[in-house]
């Protein structure tokens, strides 16, 4: 059967469709902003049957943002049915076939494996986050140097700027020098550096568009860590911009 509407999956590996794509496929003449609220009146609930999304588009000055909706397949089938026309029947049959394919033993097994892999990956990431936090807390117990009492924390982006680099380039450089490694989208210090008080991290909770949450480690460098990076980079012939300029002026 021809793919009438693009089918995606949400965080729970459930099939969903775009409300605007469904509206277009059903060839509805009523504007989407008017049509969709009417469909909701048939007994559908937000965050159960659908999730509201804000489109990435330019909105008119003073106007409202353009909204879209991620709709579960059960809701999409009912909406197609209540259109009471041949196009609605055709699309409803398409959704029924999609649902049959989606619930085949092979597809169920594939989704189960994907969910399991995701859970294992999340546990590994949380474990790595905890190791770094524990290492940093251990280091704080031994802080006696007055310099370490400076509570000013610095993002890697600010340190990179001192060297005329982007944060991405600096992170890769520190990886090449054996200071940190990347897991997922986050950077972590190698174990041998975690207990020196070079960084300070906190775990923050963020929300996906569909309402589910995930954790992320927000890491900043301490003044001791900044000094460590300066000495390390200097040993490798990399100086901050201000020292490069000073060296050039002296030679001139």
C-alpha positions in Angstrom: 0.0 0.0 0.0 1.3 3.5 -0.9 2.5 5.6 2.0 -0.3 8.2 2.3 1.1 9.9 5.4 4.5 9.7 7.0 4.5 7.5 10.2 6.9 8.3 13.0 7.4 6.9 16.5 7.4 8.8 19.8 9.7 8.2 22.9 7.5 5.2 23.8 8.0 3.7 20.4 4.3 4.3 19.5 3.3 5.3 16.0 2.3 8.9 15.6 1.4 11.2 12.7 1.6 15.0 12.1 -1.7 16.7 12.6 -1.0 19.1 9.8 0.0 16.3 7.4 -3.2 14.4 8.3 -5.2 17.6 7.7 -3.5 18.0 4.3 -4.0 14.3 3.3 -7.7 14.4 4.2 -8.0 17.4 1.9 -9.8 19.5 4.5 -10.7 23.0 3.3 -11.2 24.4 6.8 -7.9 26.0 8.1 -6.0 23.8 10.4 -6.2 26.2 13.4 -9.9 25.9 13.3 -10.3 22.3 12.2 -8.1 20.7 14.8 -9.9 22.1 17.9 -13.1 20.8 16.4 -11.6 17.4 16.1 -10.6 17.5 19.8 -14.3 18.0 20.7 -14.9 14.4 19.8 -13.4 13.3 23.1 -9.6 13.5 22.6 -7.3 14.5 25.4 -4.0 16.4 25.2 -0.9 14.4 26.4 -2.9 11.2 26.0 -4.2 11.2 22.4 -2.0 14.0 21.1 0.9 16.3 22.0 1.0 20.0 21.0 4.1 21.1 19.1 5.3 24.5 18.0 6.4 24.6 14.4 9.8 26.0 13.5 8.6 28.8 11.3 8.6 32.5 11.0 5.4 34.0 12.5 3.9 37.3 11.6 4.8 40.3 13.8 2.5 40.2 16.8 0.9 36.9 15.7 0.7 33.6 17.4 3.2 30.8 16.8 2.1 28.2 14.2 1.1 25.0 16.1 1.2 21.4 15.0 0.3 18.2 16.9 1.8 14.7 17.2 -1.3 12.4 17.0 -1.4 8.8 18.2 -2.6 6.3 15.5 -5.9 5.5 17.3 -6.9 9.2 17.2 -5.8 9.6 13.6 -8.0 6.6 12.6 -11.0 8.1 14.3 -10.5 11.5 12.8 -10.3 9.9 9.3 -13.5 8.0 10.0 -15.5 11.1 11.1 -14.7 12.9 7.9 -17.5 10.8 6.3 -16.0 10.8 2.8 -14.1 8.5 0.5 -10.7 10.2 1.3 -11.3 9.6 5.0 -12.1 5.9 4.4 -9.0 5.5 2.3 -6.8 7.0 4.9 -8.4 5.0 7.7 -7.8 1.8 5.8 -4.1 2.9 5.4 -3.8 3.4 9.2 -5.3 0.0 9.9 -2.7 -1.6 7.6 0.0 0.4 9.3 -1.2 -0.8 12.7 -1.2 -4.5 11.5 2.4 -4.1 10.2 3.4 -2.3 13.4 2.1 -5.1 15.6 3.7 -7.9 13.7 6.0 -10.2 15.8 9.1 -9.0 14.1 8.3 -5.3 14.6 7.3 -5.9 18.3 10.6 -7.7 18.9 12.6 -5.0 17.2 10.9 -2.3 19.3 11.5 -4.2 22.5 15.2 -4.5 21.7 15.4 -0.8 20.9 13.7 0.1 24.2 16.0 -2.2 26.1 19.1 -0.7 24.4 17.9 2.8 25.3 17.4 1.9 29.0 20.9 0.3 29.1 22.4 3.4 27.5 20.6 5.7 30.0 21.8 3.6 32.9 25.4 3.8 31.7 25.2 7.5 31.2 23.7 8.0 34.7 26.4 5.8 36.1 29.1 7.9 34.4 27.5 11.1 35.7 27.4 9.8 39.3 31.1 8.8 39.1 32.1 12.3 38.1 29.9 13.9 40.8 31.4 11.5 43.4 34.9 12.3 42.3 34.3 16.0 42.5 32.7 15.7 46.0 35.7 13.7 47.2 38.0 16.5 45.9 36.1 19.2 47.8 36.9 17.5 51.1 40.6 18.1 50.6 40.3 21.8 49.5 42.8 23.8 51.6 44.4 26.1 49.1 42.8 29.6 49.4 42.6 29.7 45.6 40.1 26.9 45.7 37.8 29.0 47.8 37.1 31.1 44.8 33.6 30.1 43.8 33.7 31.5 40.3 33.0 28.8 37.8 33.6 29.0 34.1 32.0 27.3 31.1 34.3 25.6 28.6 33.0 28.1 26.0 34.6 31.0 28.0 37.9 29.1 28.3 38.0 28.3 24.6 37.4 31.9 23.8 40.6 32.9 25.7 42.4 30.6 23.2 40.6 31.9 20.1 38.7 28.6 19.8 35.2 27.4 19.7 33.9 25.2 22.6 33.7 22.3 20.1 37.3 22.6 19.1 38.5 23.0 22.7 36.5 19.9 23.8 38.1 17.8 21.0 41.5 19.1 21.9 41.1 18.1 25.6 40.0 14.7 24.4 43.1 14.4 22.2 45.2 15.3 25.3 43.6 12.6 27.3 41.7 14.8 29.7 38.1 13.9 28.9 36.0 11.6 26.8 32.5 11.8 25.2 29.5 9.6 26.0 26.4 10.4 24.2 26.3 14.2 23.8 28.2 14.9 27.1 31.9 15.2 28.0 33.3 13.6 31.1 36.7 13.8 32.8 38.8 10.6 32.8 38.8 9.0 36.2 42.4 10.1 37.0 41.3 13.8 36.8 37.9 13.5 38.5 39.0 14.0 42.1 41.2 17.1 41.7 38.5 19.6 41.9 38.9 20.7 38.3 35.2 20.8 37.6 31.9 21.3 39.3 28.8 19.6 38.0 25.1 19.3 38.7 22.5 17.1 37.2 19.6 19.0 35.7 16.3 17.6 34.4 15.0 18.7 31.0 11.8 18.0 29.1 11.3 16.5 25.7 8.6 18.1 23.5 6.3 15.1 24.2 6.4 15.8 28.0 8.9 13.1 28.9 12.0 14.0 30.9 15.7 13.3 30.7 18.8 14.2 32.7 21.8 16.1 31.6 25.1 16.9 33.4 25.8 20.7 33.5 29.6 20.9 34.0 31.7 24.0 34.6 35.4 24.4 35.3 36.8 25.7 38.6 39.7 28.2 38.8 41.9 25.3 39.7 40.7 23.5 36.6 41.4 26.5 34.5 44.9 26.7 35.8 45.4 23.0 35.1 44.2 23.5 31.5 46.6 26.5 31.1 49.6 24.5 32.2 48.6 21.5 30.2 48.0 23.5 27.0 51.2 25.5 27.6 53.2 22.3 27.8 51.8 21.4 24.4 52.7 24.7 22.8 49.2 26.2 23.0 49.0 29.7 24.6 46.0 31.9 25.3 45.5 34.7 22.8 46.7 37.4 25.2 50.0 35.7 25.7 50.4 35.1 21.9 50.0 38.9 21.4 52.5 39.7 24.1 55.1 37.3 22.7 54.6 38.8 19.2 55.1 42.3 20.5 58.3 41.4 22.4 59.8 39.8 19.3 58.9 42.9 17.3 
